[in-house]
Amino acid sequence: MKKLELFEGYVAILEEKKAEKKAKKWIEKAIKKPGALHKALGIDKDKDIPMETINKKIEELQKKKDEGDEKLTKKDSKMLRRLNFAKTLKTRIG
């Protein structure tokens, strides 16, 4: 009986580890085009995008969005989404 309890505990630990690994890999699937933001901002892929640059670009696009009655272009709205996602990742992951 004791062996069965130990085995069940071991199985539970393995399942937790698998769940943790799966949770860590979600970000790889979330990024459809890695390097697209670097390319759009003109920054090498090897270098990190500074938070100042991200905030500045977001501010510019928000101002553009708020000023006019028209919506952002498709290209601008995609850039805004990418910038917001990058900002989220930088603040959460480090």
C-alpha distance (Angstrom), angle and dihedral (degrees) to the residues before:
residue distance angle dihedral
M1 . . .
K2 3.78 . .
K3 3.80 90.9 .
L4 3.79 90.6 53.5
E5 3.81 91.1 52.5
L6 3.79 90.9 49.6
F7 3.80 91.0 49.1
E8 3.81 92.3 49.6
G9 3.80 90.0 49.5
Y10 3.80 90.1 50.6
V11 3.80 91.4 50.0
A12 3.80 90.4 49.8
I13 3.81 91.0 52.6
L14 3.81 91.3 49.9
E15 3.79 91.6 50.6
E16 3.81 90.9 50.7
K17 3.80 91.0 51.7
K18 3.81 91.3 49.9
A19 3.79 90.3 50.4
E20 3.82 90.9 50.6
K21 3.81 91.9 50.9
K22 3.78 91.0 48.1
A23 3.80 91.2 49.9
K24 3.81 91.7 52.4
K25 3.80 93.4 53.5
W26 3.81 96.9 54.8
I27 3.77 91.2 91.6
E28 3.79 92.6 60.6
K29 3.78 89.3 60.4
A30 3.81 93.3 43.8
I31 3.79 93.7 60.3
K32 3.79 105.0 74.0
K33 3.81 98.5 176.9
P34 3.79 111.8 25.8
G35 3.79 112.5 -157.2
A36 3.82 95.6 21.2
L37 3.80 93.0 113.9
H38 3.80 91.8 47.4
K39 3.78 89.6 52.0
A40 3.80 93.5 46.9
L41 3.81 91.7 50.0
G42 3.81 93.4 43.0
I43 3.80 95.1 -119.8
D44 3.81 124.0 138.2
K45 3.80 114.9 -105.4
D46 3.80 90.1 -125.1
K47 3.81 92.9 60.7
D48 3.79 127.1 72.3
I49 3.77 118.6 -116.5
P50 3.81 108.1 -113.6
M51 3.79 116.0 -120.6
E52 3.81 89.2 -129.2
T53 3.80 90.4 61.3
I54 3.79 92.2 48.5
N55 3.80 93.0 49.4
K56 3.81 92.5 45.3
K57 3.82 93.0 51.9
I58 3.82 92.6 45.4
E59 3.78 89.6 51.0
E60 3.82 91.7 50.3
L61 3.79 93.0 50.1
Q62 3.81 92.9 45.1
K63 3.80 90.0 51.0
K64 3.79 90.1 49.4
K65 3.80 89.5 49.2
D66 3.81 94.2 48.2
E67 3.82 97.5 43.5
G68 3.76 100.6 57.0
D69 3.76 130.9 52.0
E70 3.79 89.2 -134.0
K71 3.76 124.6 87.2
L72 3.78 122.9 -110.6
T73 3.76 116.4 -88.9
K74 3.77 117.2 -100.4
K75 3.80 90.3 -106.0
D76 3.81 92.8 50.7
S77 3.79 94.3 46.6
K78 3.81 90.8 50.6
M79 3.80 89.6 49.7
L80 3.81 90.1 50.5
R81 3.81 91.4 51.3
R82 3.80 91.6 48.9
L83 3.79 91.8 48.4
N84 3.81 92.5 49.4
F85 3.79 90.6 48.4
A86 3.82 91.4 49.3
K87 3.80 89.9 49.2
T88 3.80 90.7 50.9
L89 3.78 92.2 49.9
K90 3.80 93.2 47.6
T91 3.79 93.1 50.8
R92 3.81 95.8 43.6
I93 3.78 102.6 37.2
G94 3.75 100.8 30.1
